[in-house]
Amino acid sequence: MADPVSLMAIGMVGTAIGGAVSAGGKYYEGQAAGAAARYQQNVGNILASALETRAQTQLAEGGVRAEQFSRRQALVVGQQTAGYGAGNIGGATPERVRASQIAGAQWGTGIIRADAAQAAYGSSLEASEKRAGAGLEGMAAITAPIAGDIGAFGTAVSTAGTLTSQVGQATAVSSKWYDTPGPPTLYQDPNHPGGYVAGYG
């Protein structure tokens, strides 16, 4: 049977190892959380950049479509004007038709540009949300390792306190365990002549 001091020492070693493993786990957990947050921050920034590019492309495409529509309408107006001139048609009616056609072309061009601007605004808004999320992930990337360090330090301090308490208990046990009387004394056995019996005097 092992003496209580040896058992207490084994317990203290186990406590120290457990505390070290727990502290290391908290430290690396914080590091891993920080790395994951940095990754999410990078992904968010990449997505935000892609959305900003898409917004610019939507505006540019809208401008091209509006320009193409405007040119097609100008061609129609030009053909109508030439037709009226060739047919020697004059007066208020051709002018009204021409003005109406020009107004319709301007209205259609404005709608195309407005649709493109609305789509670009949606993309820009989504990009802003991604950028803001990336900023939050950046804060998490900074704070997660710090939280891991604090958790590891707290575990180390707690383990040190437990070990100190165990040392105090071991000191109390060791003084009791080793406070034994001296070696036994041999006495003559009254029941067996010539025999001896061990005893403490």
C-alpha positions as CSV (number, residue, x, y, z in Angstrom):
1,M,0.0,0.0,0.0
2,A,1.3,3.4,-1.0
3,D,1.7,6.0,1.8
4,P,-0.6,9.0,1.7
5,V,2.3,11.4,0.9
6,S,3.1,9.5,-2.3
7,L,-0.6,9.4,-3.3
8,M,-0.8,13.1,-2.6
9,A,2.3,13.8,-4.8
10,I,0.8,11.7,-7.6
11,G,-2.4,13.8,-7.3
12,M,-0.5,17.0,-7.4
13,V,1.4,15.9,-10.5
14,G,-2.0,15.1,-12.1
15,T,-3.4,18.4,-11.1
16,A,-0.4,20.2,-12.6
17,I,-0.6,18.3,-15.9
18,G,-4.4,18.8,-16.1
19,G,-4.0,22.5,-15.5
20,A,-1.3,22.8,-18.1
21,V,-3.3,20.9,-20.7
22,S,-6.4,23.0,-19.9
23,A,-4.5,26.3,-20.1
24,G,-2.9,25.2,-23.4
25,G,-6.3,24.3,-24.8
26,K,-7.7,27.7,-23.9
27,Y,-4.7,29.4,-25.5
28,Y,-5.0,27.5,-28.8
29,E,-8.7,27.8,-28.8
30,G,-8.3,31.6,-28.8
31,Q,-5.7,31.4,-31.5
32,A,-8.0,29.2,-33.7
33,A,-10.9,31.5,-33.2
34,G,-8.8,34.5,-34.2
35,A,-7.6,32.7,-37.3
36,A,-11.2,31.7,-38.2
37,A,-12.3,35.4,-37.8
38,R,-9.4,36.6,-39.9
39,Y,-10.4,34.2,-42.7
40,Q,-14.1,35.4,-42.5
41,Q,-12.8,39.0,-42.6
42,N,-10.9,38.3,-45.8
43,V,-13.8,36.5,-47.3
44,G,-16.1,39.4,-46.4
45,N,-13.7,41.9,-47.9
46,I,-13.4,39.9,-51.1
47,L,-17.2,39.6,-51.5
48,A,-17.6,43.3,-50.8
49,S,-15.0,44.2,-53.5
50,A,-16.8,41.9,-56.0
51,L,-20.2,43.5,-55.2
52,E,-18.7,47.0,-55.6
53,T,-17.3,46.0,-59.0
54,R,-20.7,44.6,-59.9
55,A,-22.4,47.9,-59.0
56,Q,-20.0,49.8,-61.2
57,T,-20.6,47.3,-64.0
58,Q,-24.4,47.6,-63.6
59,L,-24.1,51.4,-63.9
60,A,-21.9,51.1,-67.0
61,E,-24.1,48.5,-68.6
62,G,-27.2,50.7,-67.9
63,G,-25.4,53.6,-69.6
64,V,-24.6,51.5,-72.7
65,R,-28.2,50.2,-72.9
66,A,-29.6,53.7,-72.5
67,E,-27.2,55.0,-75.2
68,Q,-28.2,52.2,-77.6
69,F,-31.9,52.9,-77.0
70,S,-31.4,56.6,-77.5
71,R,-29.7,56.0,-80.8
72,R,-32.4,53.6,-82.0
73,Q,-35.0,56.2,-81.2
74,A,-33.1,59.0,-82.9
75,L,-32.9,56.8,-86.0
76,V,-36.7,56.3,-85.9
77,V,-37.2,60.1,-85.5
78,G,-34.8,60.8,-88.3
79,Q,-36.6,58.3,-90.6
80,Q,-40.0,59.9,-89.8
81,T,-38.7,63.3,-90.5
82,A,-37.2,62.2,-93.8
83,G,-40.5,60.5,-94.7
84,Y,-42.5,63.6,-93.9
85,G,-40.1,65.7,-96.0
86,A,-40.2,63.2,-98.9
87,G,-44.0,63.2,-98.8
88,N,-44.1,66.9,-98.5
89,I,-46.1,66.6,-95.3
90,G,-45.8,69.6,-93.0
91,G,-47.7,71.3,-90.4
92,A,-48.3,70.7,-86.7
93,T,-49.0,67.0,-86.9
94,P,-45.6,65.8,-87.9
95,E,-44.0,68.2,-85.4
96,R,-46.2,66.7,-82.6
97,V,-45.4,63.2,-83.6
98,R,-41.7,64.1,-83.7
99,A,-41.8,65.8,-80.3
100,S,-43.7,62.8,-78.9
101,Q,-41.2,60.4,-80.3
102,I,-38.3,62.4,-78.8
103,A,-40.0,62.6,-75.4
104,G,-40.7,58.9,-75.4
105,A,-37.0,58.2,-76.2
106,Q,-35.9,60.5,-73.4
107,W,-38.4,58.8,-71.0
108,G,-37.2,55.3,-72.0
109,T,-33.5,56.3,-71.7
110,G,-34.3,57.6,-68.2
111,I,-36.0,54.4,-67.2
112,I,-33.0,52.3,-68.4
113,R,-30.6,54.5,-66.4
114,A,-32.8,54.4,-63.3
115,D,-33.1,50.6,-63.4
116,A,-29.3,50.4,-63.7
117,A,-28.8,52.8,-60.8
118,Q,-31.3,50.9,-58.7
119,A,-29.5,47.6,-59.3
120,A,-26.2,49.2,-58.6
121,Y,-27.5,50.7,-55.4
122,G,-28.6,47.2,-54.3
123,S,-25.2,45.8,-55.0
124,S,-23.5,48.8,-53.2
125,L,-25.7,48.3,-50.2
126,E,-24.9,44.6,-50.1
127,A,-21.2,45.4,-50.5
128,S,-21.5,47.8,-47.5
129,E,-23.1,45.1,-45.4
130,K,-20.3,42.6,-46.3
131,R,-17.6,45.3,-45.5
132,A,-19.2,46.0,-42.1
133,G,-19.4,42.2,-41.3
134,A,-15.7,41.9,-42.3
135,G,-14.9,44.8,-39.9
136,L,-16.7,42.9,-37.1
137,E,-14.7,39.7,-38.0
138,G,-11.5,41.8,-37.8
139,M,-12.4,42.9,-34.3
140,A,-13.1,39.2,-33.4
141,A,-9.7,38.3,-34.9
142,I,-8.0,40.7,-32.5
143,T,-10.0,39.9,-29.3
144,A,-10.3,36.1,-29.6
145,P,-6.5,35.4,-29.0
146,I,-6.6,37.9,-26.1
147,A,-9.6,36.0,-24.6
148,G,-7.7,32.8,-25.1
149,D,-4.6,34.2,-23.3
150,I,-6.8,35.4,-20.4
151,G,-8.5,32.0,-20.1
152,A,-5.1,30.2,-20.1
153,F,-3.8,32.6,-17.5
154,G,-6.9,32.1,-15.3
155,T,-6.5,28.3,-15.6
156,A,-2.8,28.5,-14.6
157,V,-3.7,30.7,-11.6
158,S,-6.4,28.3,-10.6
159,T,-4.1,25.3,-10.9
160,A,-1.4,27.1,-8.8
161,G,-4.0,27.7,-6.1
162,T,-5.1,24.0,-6.2
163,L,-1.5,22.9,-6.0
164,T,-0.8,25.2,-3.0
165,S,-3.8,23.8,-1.2
166,Q,-2.6,20.2,-2.0
167,V,0.8,21.0,-0.6
168,G,-0.7,22.2,2.6
169,Q,-2.7,19.0,2.9
170,A,0.3,16.9,2.1
171,T,2.3,18.7,4.9
172,A,-0.5,17.9,7.4
173,V,-0.7,14.3,6.3
174,S,3.1,13.7,6.3
175,S,3.5,14.8,9.9
176,K,0.8,12.4,11.0
177,W,2.0,9.5,8.8
178,Y,5.5,9.6,10.1
179,D,4.8,10.3,13.8
180,T,5.2,6.7,14.9
181,P,6.8,5.4,18.1
182,G,10.3,4.0,18.0
183,P,11.2,0.4,17.3
184,P,9.4,-2.3,19.3
185,T,10.8,-3.7,22.5
186,L,11.1,-7.5,23.1
187,Y,9.5,-8.8,26.3
188,Q,9.5,-12.3,27.6
189,D,6.3,-14.2,26.7
190,P,4.7,-15.4,29.9
191,N,2.7,-18.1,28.1
192,H,5.8,-19.6,26.4
193,P,8.8,-19.9,28.6
194,G,11.9,-18.9,26.7
195,G,9.8,-17.0,24.1
196,Y,9.6,-13.2,23.4
197,V,6.8,-10.9,22.4
198,A,7.2,-7.6,20.6
199,G,5.6,-4.5,22.2
200,Y,5.8,-0.8,22.5
201,G,7.0,0.3,25.9
